[in-house]
Amino acid sequence: MATDTAERRAAHVRGLKVTTLSSIAGIGAAVASSAVTAGMENPATSDTALLVVLGAILVQFPILKGLGVDVDDFGAKDYLYVGFMTFALWFVSWGVLLTANTTLPF
């Protein structure tokens, strides 16, 4: 019984780490995309912004490994989850930044 509770807690903490990092990476990628495309005539169609979000997705796996998440145990579902969460947060956040015509101070 105690082992079952410990395993459930470990799985919950693992899920929290993955979700939190994916969310932060998506929002960070949106801010970086806004900074990279600042001054462009049409930033919404920039391929550079897509490279930023792809980089944000790829950099998460070594970070997760450093946080103690067993990335070697990931299946296709886990990789798709990280990619989708990061992309979704990036898409929404960058869309808000583009719509608000926000300029970043750096």
Secondary structure in CASP SS format (residue, H / E / C, confidence):
PFRMAT SS
TARGET T0000
AUTHOR 0000-0000-0000
METHOD secondary structure of the structure
MODEL  1
M C 1.00
A H 1.00
T H 1.00
D H 1.00
T H 1.00
A H 1.00
E H 1.00
R H 1.00
R H 1.00
A H 1.00
A H 1.00
H H 1.00
V H 1.00
R H 1.00
G H 1.00
L H 1.00
K H 1.00
V H 1.00
T H 1.00
T H 1.00
L H 1.00
S H 1.00
S H 1.00
I H 1.00
A H 1.00
G H 1.00
I H 1.00
G H 1.00
A H 1.00
A H 1.00
V H 1.00
A H 1.00
S H 1.00
S H 1.00
A H 1.00
V H 1.00
T C 1.00
A C 1.00
G C 1.00
M C 1.00
E C 1.00
N C 1.00
P H 1.00
A H 1.00
T H 1.00
S C 1.00
D H 1.00
T H 1.00
A H 1.00
L H 1.00
L H 1.00
V H 1.00
V H 1.00
L H 1.00
G H 1.00
A H 1.00
I H 1.00
L H 1.00
V H 1.00
Q H 1.00
F H 1.00
P H 1.00
I H 1.00
L H 1.00
K H 1.00
G H 1.00
L C 1.00
G C 1.00
V C 1.00
D C 1.00
V H 1.00
D H 1.00
D H 1.00
F C 1.00
G C 1.00
A H 1.00
K H 1.00
D H 1.00
Y H 1.00
L H 1.00
Y H 1.00
V H 1.00
G H 1.00
F H 1.00
M H 1.00
T H 1.00
F H 1.00
A H 1.00
L H 1.00
W H 1.00
F H 1.00
V H 1.00
S H 1.00
W H 1.00
G H 1.00
V H 1.00
L H 1.00
L H 1.00
T H 1.00
A C 1.00
N C 1.00
T C 1.00
T C 1.00
L C 1.00
P C 1.00
F C 1.00
END
